[in-house]
Structures are given as C-alpha cells and as structure tokens.
Amino acid sequence: MRRAMRAFIISGVLFSMAACGTATGPTPGGAAGVVVASAPAAGAPAAEATTRSACEALGQVYSKNMAPFAEALAKMVAAGDQAHPQPVQQSLKSFATAISAATQSSTDPQVRADGKQTADRLQAKAKDTGFFRTIKTTDDVNKVIGPTLKEWLSPVTRHCS
C-alpha cells in the first residue's frame, strides 16, 4: 500500500509539472530535441496564459488533495470499514470544492464548464455510499486512485496535457 501511495504522490508531482508546461517533447514532424519556432496566432499568448494559469491551479489542487484521498481510501480498506466511508467522502468533497474554486475564476468559459462538470462528478461520487462499499482490497483502491480518478478528472485534465 505504501508503494501505491508513493506512486500516486509522484504522479501528482508529474501532473503538476505537466500542468505548468514543463514537459517537452518533439514537435509533430520535427526531430526529437529540436525546437521549432513559429509565429503564434493572434490572441494565442493570452489564451495560453489563461490555460497555463488554470493548469497550475489544478496541479496544486491535485497535489494537495490526492494524498489525503488515497490515504482515506487505504485506511478504510485496512480497517475493513466500508460501512463508514465518511472520511473518504469528505476527502472527495474537498477535492471537488478545490477543483471548482480553481477553475471558476478562469476567463476561458470551457475551463469553467469543465471544472464544474468535474466537481459535480466528484460530489456525486462522494454521495454514493454504495460505491465505497465495493472498495474492499488494495487492488480496488489502486483502481479508484488510478483509472477511475483519471476518468473523473478527464474534463479538466484534457486542458493540461
């Protein structure tokens, strides 16, 4: 379980780095390691700055909220206490609230809409006690904090890839 938590904390750091635009790669049609400069379209710098700002905020939200959510899930499973998922639910609600706050001040209406959609998904899942009763093993925890959470966050993370 510690290895899984460590991996997800590291992935949070990597998500933050990607959100800040520090990840680099080859340009389409260009050689690896070669930077191809082109003139930006009119308005592109402002749009990039808006997106970058939103992604940085989302990276901070992820970094701050992922570990408490993963820890609450792990504790619930370790205690075998799926009937009382309140700490996990509260952690997920906090995650949703933070996503909403990070995106609602964006000047990009699509980022705001996707932030609301993501926050609503997390809030709805936090209220679903039946969902938490199905999380019984470490593998279940890894699935929730891996592919399931990735799916829940997909509306906002698509802006930051």
Secondary structure as the mmCIF struct_conf table of DSSP 4:
data_model
#
loop_
_struct_conf.conf_type_id
_struct_conf.id
_struct_conf.beg_label_comp_id
_struct_conf.beg_label_asym_id
_struct_conf.beg_label_seq_id
_struct_conf.end_label_comp_id
_struct_conf.end_label_asym_id
_struct_conf.end_label_seq_id
HELX_RH_AL_P HELX_RH_AL_P1 ARG A 2 ALA A 19
TURN_TY1_P TURN_TY1_P1 CYS A 20 GLY A 21
HELX_LH_PP_P HELX_LH_PP_P1 PRO A 26 THR A 27
TURN_TY1_P TURN_TY1_P2 PRO A 28 GLY A 29
BEND BEND1 GLY A 30 GLY A 30
TURN_TY1_P TURN_TY1_P3 ALA A 32 GLY A 33
HELX_LH_PP_P HELX_LH_PP_P2 ALA A 39 ALA A 41
TURN_TY1_P TURN_TY1_P4 ALA A 42 GLY A 43
HELX_RH_AL_P HELX_RH_AL_P2 ALA A 44 ALA A 79
TURN_TY1_P TURN_TY1_P5 GLY A 80 GLY A 80
TURN_TY1_P TURN_TY1_P6 GLN A 82 ALA A 83
HELX_RH_AL_P HELX_RH_AL_P3 GLN A 86 GLN A 104
TURN_TY1_P TURN_TY1_P7 SER A 105 SER A 105
BEND BEND2 THR A 107 THR A 107
HELX_RH_AL_P HELX_RH_AL_P4 PRO A 109 LYS A 127
HELX_RH_AL_P HELX_RH_AL_P5 THR A 129 ARG A 133
TURN_TY1_P TURN_TY1_P8 THR A 134 THR A 134
BEND BEND3 THR A 137 THR A 137
HELX_RH_AL_P HELX_RH_AL_P6 THR A 138 LYS A 143
HELX_RH_PI_P HELX_RH_PI_P1 VAL A 144 THR A 148
HELX_RH_AL_P HELX_RH_AL_P7 LEU A 149 THR A 157
HELX_RH_3T_P HELX_RH_3T_P1 ARG A 158 CYS A 160
#
